[in-house]
C-alpha cells in the first residue's frame, strides 16, 4: 500500500535526534516557556525573515490570537468584516467568528484555488478591516493587486500560512508578506511537530507583545493579567522537535516540487485537471506543494480505483465551510466555484520520503484509469 502520508517514515529520518532531545528535556524538569521555545522562535524568525515569532499551541490559535490582539489594540471591533477565501479549511473561518468578527467569503480563482484578487474590491465596505489570504495547498496567494487594494482601503493583510512554510513570492517567504501570519505545525504539515503546535510571525512589535501576553492568560508577568487571554503555548519538546526539522525544510520542499513536476509532466489522463502553473518554479513564485490536488468529475470512482490498486488518496475538503452545519447562516450563499472545487478535488500522495517506484506507479495507475 502506498500511504497518502507516511509520518512514521518521515520522522524516522530524525528519530535519533528526536529521542536524544526528548530525553534532555525530560531530565531538565523544564517543560514550558523555556529556552527551547525561545530557540525555535529565533530560528523561525531568521528563516522567515521577520522580527517577531510567537510560538503557540496550534495553527487555529495563531489566527485567533492575531485577530484578538487587533481587537485589543483598537484596530478592529466586534462586527467588523474580514475578507476571506470561501475555498479554505474551516479553521480560517473559525478564527474570525470566534472573535465575533464577520467573515466575508470571496470566491477563488478556479485555476489556482486561491482567493481571486480581482473579486476582492467589490466586497470592501466601511466595516472591512482586513483581508485574510490562505496559501492553500502550499501555493502562494499574493499579488501587487492585493497589496494595492489593502493600501487603498487601509486594510491589514493576514496570512494563513498553515500549508505553505518555505514558499516564496519574489524572494520573500510567505509569513513575511503581510502584517501578520499564522502557522500550523500539525504533524502532517511540511514542517510537522509530533503533536499540535503553531506560531505567529509579524514585524509589528506592539502586535507581537499583545499576542504573546494573550497567549499566556493575558499576562506578561506571572499572576498579573492585562487582558482576558488564552492558554496557548508551545511546549519545550515540540519546540525542540521543530528546531531539528526546520534544518531540512527547504530540501524537503524541493523534493515535493520535483514530485509535483513529475506528476504534471506525466499524468496524461484526459479526465484529470492538473494544477495550473506557468512554471513549477518561476521567477516570482516558489510553491511548496503541501498537497498535490487534481480535479475530476469521476472523483469517487478514481479514488476507489486507486485504493483497489494500493494507493491511498485524500479529499481536501469534501464540504466547504459555508455548507457546514456550524455555519447555517451561510447556507444561502451562492459560491459555485467553491462548490465545484469541493466536489471534484482529490489529493495524491506527495512527501519527501516517497520513492521513484511509488511515484511512477501512481502516475501509471492514473493514466490507466
Rosetta blueprint (number, residue, H / E / L):
1 X L
2 X E
3 X L
4 X L
5 X L
6 X L
7 X H
8 X H
9 X H
10 X H
11 X H
12 X H
13 X L
14 X L
15 X H
16 X H
17 X H
18 X H
19 X H
20 X H
21 X H
22 X H
23 X H
24 X H
25 X H
26 X H
27 X H
28 X H
29 X L
30 X L
31 X L
32 X E
33 X L
34 X L
35 X H
36 X H
37 X H
38 X H
39 X H
40 X H
41 X H
42 X H
43 X H
44 X H
45 X H
46 X H
47 X H
48 X H
49 X L
50 X L
51 X L
52 X E
53 X E
54 X E
55 X E
56 X E
57 X L
58 X L
59 X H
60 X H
61 X H
62 X H
63 X H
64 X H
65 X H
66 X H
67 X H
68 X H
69 X H
70 X H
71 X H
72 X H
73 X L
74 X L
75 X L
76 X L
77 X L
78 X L
79 X L
80 X L
81 X E
82 X E
83 X E
84 X E
85 X E
86 X L
87 X L
88 X L
89 X L
90 X H
91 X H
92 X H
93 X H
94 X H
95 X H
96 X H
97 X H
98 X H
99 X L
100 X L
101 X L
102 X E
103 X E
104 X E
105 X E
106 X E
107 X L
108 X E
109 X L
110 X L
111 X L
112 X L
113 X L
114 X L
115 X E
116 X L
117 X H
118 X H
119 X H
120 X L
121 X H
122 X H
123 X H
124 X L
125 X L
126 X L
127 X L
128 X E
129 X E
130 X E
131 X E
132 X E
133 X E
134 X E
135 X L
136 X H
137 X H
138 X H
139 X L
140 X L
141 X L
142 X L
143 X L
144 X H
145 X H
146 X H
147 X H
148 X H
149 X H
150 X H
151 X H
152 X H
153 X H
154 X L
155 X L
156 X E
157 X E
158 X E
159 X E
160 X E
161 X L
162 X L
163 X L
164 X L
165 X L
166 X L
167 X L
168 X E
169 X E
170 X L
171 X L
172 X E
173 X E
174 X L
175 X L
176 X L
177 X L
178 X L
179 X L
180 X E
181 X E
182 X E
183 X E
184 X E
185 X L
186 X L
187 X L
188 X L
189 X L
190 X L
191 X L
192 X L
193 X L
194 X L
195 X L
196 X L
197 X L
198 X E
199 X E
200 X E
201 X E
202 X E
203 X L
204 X L
205 X H
206 X H
207 X H
208 X H
209 X H
210 X H
211 X H
212 X H
213 X H
214 X H
215 X L
216 X E
217 X L
218 X L
219 X E
220 X E
221 X E
222 X L
223 X L
224 X E
225 X E
226 X L
227 X L
228 X L
229 X L
230 X L
231 X E
232 X L
233 X L
234 X L
235 X E
236 X H
237 X H
238 X H
239 X H
240 X H
241 X H
242 X H
243 X H
244 X H
245 X H
246 X H
247 X L
248 X L
249 X H
250 X H
251 X H
252 X H
253 X H
254 X H
255 X H
256 X H
257 X H
258 X H
259 X H
260 X H
261 X H
262 X H
263 X H
264 X H
265 X H
266 X H
267 X L
268 X L
269 X L
270 X L
271 X L
272 X L
273 X E
274 X L
275 X L
276 X L
277 X L
278 X L
279 X L
280 X L
281 X L
282 X L
283 X L
284 X L
285 X E
286 X E
287 X L
288 X L
289 X L
290 X L
291 X L
292 X E
293 X E
294 X E
295 X E
296 X L
297 X L
298 X L
299 X H
300 X H
301 X H
302 X H
303 X H
304 X H
305 X H
306 X H
307 X H
308 X H
309 X L
310 X L
311 X E
312 X L
313 X L
314 X E
315 X L
316 X L
317 X L
318 X L
319 X L
320 X L
321 X H
322 X H
323 X H
324 X L
325 X H
326 X H
327 X H
328 X H
329 X H
330 X H
331 X L
332 X L
333 X L
334 X L
335 X L
336 X H
337 X H
338 X H
339 X H
340 X H
341 X H
342 X H
343 X H
344 X H
345 X E
346 X E
347 X E
348 X E
349 X L
350 X L
351 X L
352 X L
353 X L
354 X L
355 X L
356 X H
357 X H
358 X H
359 X H
360 X H
361 X H
362 X H
363 X H
364 X H
365 X H
366 X H
367 X H
368 X L
369 X L
